[in-house]
Amino acid sequence: MAASRYKDKDAGIVLSFGGQWVSWSHTAVAYLAFLSALIVGSALHYHKIVQNEWYGYPDEWFPSVSATIGDRYPERSIFMIFIAITSGPRFALVGLWYLLTAKPGRTLPKAIAISGVIRTLTCGGWTYITSTDDHDWHDILMISYIVFTIPWTTGCIALSPPNAKAIKYRKYLASAFFGTLVPLVYFFIQHKVHRVAGAYTIYAFFEWSLILLDVAFDAVTALDFDTFEVVVRDVKGASMGANKSSVPTAVLEKEKEKATAGVFSAGFRLDEALDIAADVYHGFVFWSILTSLGVVVWYFPLWHMGISGFEAFIMTTVAPALLAIRPIRSLVLKNQRLTHLLSLAGLVAYRVEDPTLRLFVVGLGVAMSCLGWTATLCSDSVQPARLEMRVLAWVIGLLMSSVAKFAWYTNNPIWPIMHAANGGWNGTGLAIAVLAALRFTRRAPLHGGTPAGAESGSALLSACGIGGLFFALHSLLSDTSTMILWVWDGYPIRGPVSNVHGWYTIAAMTVGVVAGVSRPALVTTWTAYGVGCVGAAFLTLYHHWRGYYGALALAAYLMAISIPLISSAAKKSPAVTFGLGFLIYNFMVLFHVWVVAYAFVPGGPLVREHTDWIMISMMLLIGAGVFDLISQRAKSARKQEAPRRSANANHRKYYFGALGILNVLFLCANFLRFPTNDYKPYHAEDRLLTAGIWTIHFSLDNDMWSSEYRMRDLIKELEVDVVGLLESDLQRIIMGNRDTTQFLAEDLGMYVDYGPGPNKHTWGAALLSKFPIVNSTHHLLPSPVGELAPAIHATLDVYGTLVDVFVFHSGQEEDPEDRRLQSEYLARLMGSSPRPSVLLSYLVTTPLEGNYNTYVSATSGMHDVDETDDDRWCEYILFKGLRRTGYARVSRSTITDTELQVAKFVVPRDEADSVATWSAPKALRDRRVPEEEVPEGLRFPAMFKGEGVRGHQYHVFDEPRYYAF
């Protein structure tokens, strides 16, 4: 016990000690709790606590934290006793830190203290509620602990007293803590997804490192708490009050600002934070409305099977060209609030049932949104800080849109193709959007004229930059899975996966935004542009991780260059920079569609399959904008003008905070979406494989609603184990940059192969399977005239037997030579497999005629699932080496334009059974039997008999067909 420093006030003191002992006691007991559990657990249950769901000793030889502290007695009890003792010093530590840092009028110390208390409570939650007790709550509380560790850590660094050693330790320990999260996640993925032996042991080391670093970070408070003396008296008295620490030196303040990127360098004001939140949300609304336009336009050529005329609505984005008319410019600039409120028509559109009227309402919303944002940027361009705020809101709004789409499985919850029945949050989103728009426009416009001529440089070059930039942001960064699917090339997995690695794209976008604001001179160089071009080339030319590394470089560059490009464009004639810019963007969108829709559009063959031309054009357009920026900078240098900087950068901390929050929200959604399914087939006891083929019409139903939920329900209720989906590539602007397979795979517990990616110029073929996909190869079949025909050749592990599944979409009826060549190619491909096989296909042929006899032939070795079914034209199921037991056709309701065909097969148990299956006579294979002779486990669900459910029923035969063999 230390002697009191206040000799004249020693009367009545029972106990006194230095404040640093709070830190040391917390550190000692916390370490003792974890290390004692590790020692006892290793001594008593070593082999049990190193065992995980895939491997045990000797493949795994070091236990994870959760297995050590939560699974067995007595180590669990020892840990809980010590961790309970730790809670006292932990709360005391938070309290002393608040007393040390609190100053009159400062809000941040209170916020950090609250986060410290919540962090302590959630720590108790995930340590006392183990994964064995309740896996979900354990994970929720652990995520919450990590989330609140972020403000606690950065806040402690920002509020650190003038102690160079403490600041240094906090920086190093915080960097090590958050840096450890990266390999931690990597090795967890290696264990959970790839099932790599020994990966969980390495993961465990990083997990234990997090514990040690976390406790060590709080231990640094001992260097600051020596200014305190904790005194216990036997009489009541007023406290000593908040610590009046000295003002930090300029050097230490610089260290703190550097450690926190200047985020906490100024005071925190709630009204400013609300302004930034409203701005970012309004930016999110802009991107939500813009990205919805392509989807609602696409509905019409989709159902017309060609150009419908409604494609003209994409030109609504050129509304800023109206600002060239002086009366309209004056009217819009003086009534910006009304313009922005009218833009919310794009969100109200979900209330309009008729698809045509809904398109008109969305078109109005897009026109008003583009017009309103251009007017706002134009009027705020005279004030650098205001302009930077608007540009940041616009750009970060895109990032928020990508986060929301990830959380909603690539659908935006406020799109007009969403409603309550398919997961939409339209009403909530609209209500917040109205409040955000009102706050966004609460400041009066800075001027009502036009800044034309106020900024040097070329408005034409700037318009080219805007056109290329907006196309790049929309086509590549409006969904985190888009570029991942560009580099996807089948199983085994050799690159990023959408629901696991999507955050890397968000992180790259975040880095780009920060660089664009903090280092504009660096990003507006030809060197930086060269990096972006190399990234675009790698994304276009390579698969797997190499291609994705290029994608990340391109993502960072696009977000970084957005800040100076948009800022410069706002200072020129808005009718040219944004009116012409959006027109160029529209031509790029059409170019982007033409390369795959060449069979249906005039001049299409000229650009057939030239995504490389799109990427070159996009980067050249952005290069024109960069040339304009560099030219302006050179002129300023010749005139010896200092580059204009924002007079007040205080807003940046709020925007950077918004970026941090969005990243945390994405990681939370990422954790919730992390693959945890057991992938069990429906009737394993019968060795049954139920396979289906469905043309899903780009996941838009007859009424223009996104149809994933309805598809999910039918596939689940029919108990389909393997399903091929056609017309499934939605990763284009006109389809909303979506991926239906993510939702279906995760909700149904299935493996997924997306098939040939969006840069392969097909309408898509995908495979979902309850069985592990051992290997898959993507094929583009011969198509000298018509559209490309995609195919997937996948090998599945079905009850220990390797079974090949082919998913194929042939060319159109108008191209007979294409279809003949494709039939020959596929017949040879199927015939090359010595394994049991199933073809799930769209063949465009009449049963028993023409190309049918190439698919069903000695070359392929395949049999028709039911050659007596003469009502087919498109969808066919073929097989070999399997025991066919049933076949059914199920009506689509209003989900798509094509039925779901399903067949049931029993997989041979051994080689002798397989030989018997292959050599069985045709008469035996084709003999049909009544349902009552079929075992219960091999029957189709009875719920679809008669009138069925929700418009789905067995049709054509009115009931399923069953076969004796």
Secondary structure by P-SEA (a helix, b strand, c coil): ccccccccccccccccccaaaaaaaaaaaaaaaaaaaaaaaaaccccccccccccccccccccccccccccccaaaaaaaaaaaaaaaaaaaaaaaaaaaccccccaaaaaaaaaaaaaaaaaaaaaaacccccaaaaaaaaaaaaaaaaaaaaaaaaaccccaaaaaaaaaaaaaaaaaaaaaaaaaaacccccccaaaaaaaaaaaaaaaaaaaaaaccccccccbbbbbbcbbbbcccccccccccaaaaaaaaaaacccccbbbbaaaaaaaaaaaaaaaaaaaaaaaaaaaaaaaaaaacccccccccccccccccccccaaaaaaaaacaaaaaaaacccccccccccaaaaaaaaaaaaaaaaaaaaaaaaaacccaaaaaaaaaaaaaaaaaaaaaaaaaccccccccccccccccaaaaaaaaaaaaaaaaacccccccccccccccccaaaaaaaaaaaaaaaaacccccaaaaaaaccccccccccccccaaaaaaaaaaaaaaaaacccccccaaaaaaaaaaaaaaaccccaaaaaaaaaaaaaaaaaaaaaaaaaaacccccccaaaaaaaaaaaaaaaaacccccccccccccccaaaaaaaaaaaaaaaaaaaaaaaaaaaaacccccccccccaaaaaaaaaaaaaaaaaaaaaaaccccccccccccccbbbbbcccccccccccccccaaaaaaaaaaacccbbbbccccccccccccccaaaaaaaaabbbbbccccccccccbbbbbccccccbbbbbbcccccccbbbbbbcccccccbbbbbbbbcccccccaaaaaaaaaaaaaaaaaccccccccccccccccccccccccccccccccccccccccccbbbbbccccccccccccccccccbbbbbbbbbccccaaaaaaaaacccccccccccccccccccccccccccccccccccccccbbbbbcc
